[in-house]
Amino acid sequence: MPGIVIVGVQWGDEGKGKATDLLGDRTDWVVKFNGGNNAGHTVVIGDEKYALHLLPSGILSPGVTPVIGNGVVVDLEVLFEELDALNARGIDTSKLKISANAHIITHYHRTLDKVQERFLGKRQIGTTGRGIGPSYADKINRMGIRMQDLFDESILRQKVEGALDQKNHLLLKVFNRRAITVDEVVEDLLSYVERVRPMVCDTGLLLDRALDRDEVVVFEGGQATMLDVDHGTYPFVTSSTATAAGAASGSGVGPGRLDRIVGIVKAYTTRVGAGPFPTELFDTDGDGNWLRTTGHEFGTTTGRERRVGWYDAPITRYATRVNGITDLVLTKLDVLTGRPTIPVCVAYDVNGERCDEVPVSQSDFHHATPILEEYPGWSEDISGCRTFEELPQNAQDYVLALERISGTRISVIGVGPARDAVIVRHDLT
């Protein structure tokens, strides 16, 4: 059975949990391979809604082993808050595995994230302030603290001392904040040791052996392609590899073990935070407000209003190329019900010239305006449709148009928030 990578095509919040849910009991392992608690999945099971931030969505599926890979940065406080909340609702979380090489978000990472963002003023990038970027920066600077360091207090203390030697100078002299003591950081981290110890292991080895046994391993990306640190709208990006390539490096398995790349894309477009967004709707009482309200476009993690806009085909084509996407899952088609016509961005106008692809220049992309084509809408309720043929003809035509201009087959269509509100055109396995 395959290793399946699930990645966001746009700027996140596309509904990646929908694809994970769809694989259901065919999935043996679900791996989060990048990011931290700066993004969220909302998963609906029956009448119950679960908001996950750090944990992989597979933790809600009986029989699935959820894994936090080495490419993730872990806030231990958030980890146990989420685990305790799920346990209180009767969810078994005992199978969770965490890579010994995953890096830890500390108190000083969160503090620096917030003060540095405020220091940027008008140049803010829209960080969530949860310490993600500073933790990844320490990782690259070889100053990070990993899960395995928790189990050797002497090494842990040395690493915290080394980090704070530098960071306290910043806090005191640049940001006019109090210094953080080594003892308070070490004491906080050690308070989690006994609870986390049974979870920490060589997850790369476990996953490799699982693939050898032909078990289905789903690699679940946080954020999305346009937030990737290399391929996204830099510098308005996250601090990790959010593309399919990150599934291998962020989980410890070889890229040859990845058989299918599934891209998740909304039937329109959203993003949170600053940065270019060619199809954005700026009106507060027209299409923008309607799309945000109807689609419930508020961040799972932050509660912030999401910026909203029409479907952007050049972005989908770009994400398909960068990730090697084999299948698209189109989510939230039902949100567009009731519109007489639906605009779609098929290309950009950049300084008076048509551009069919995402511009290589960030400046050009920032100034790009969408070239729109309009498609007839539908008024029928589609939330109960379970086959493509049951969709109204205009809804079918809209999906087929997106498939054609996006250059990738649309294998699954989401028609409602419920777990089973999907239409499967092609099997994802």
Secondary structure, 3 states (H helix, E strand, C coil): CCEEEEEECCCCCCCHHHHHHHHHHHCCEEEECCECCCCCEEEEECCEEEEECCCCHHHHCCCCEEEECCCEEECHHHHHHHHHHHHHCCCCCCCCEEECCCEECCHHHHHHHHHHHHHHHHHCCCCCCCCHHHHHHHHHCCCCCEHHHHHCHHHHHHHHHHHHHHHHHHHHHHCCCCCCCHHHHHHHHHCCHHHHHHHEECHHHHHHHHHHCCCCEEEECCCCHHHCCCCCCCCCCCCCCCCCHHHHHCCCCCHHHCCEEEEEEECCEEECCCCCCCCECCCCCCHHHHHHHHCCCECCCCCCECEEECEEHHHHHHHHHHHCCCEEEEECHHHHCCCCEEEEEEEEEECCEEECCCCCCHHHHHHCEEEEEEEECCCCCCCCCCCHHHCCHHHHHHHHHHHHHHCCCEEEEECCCCCCCEEECCCCC
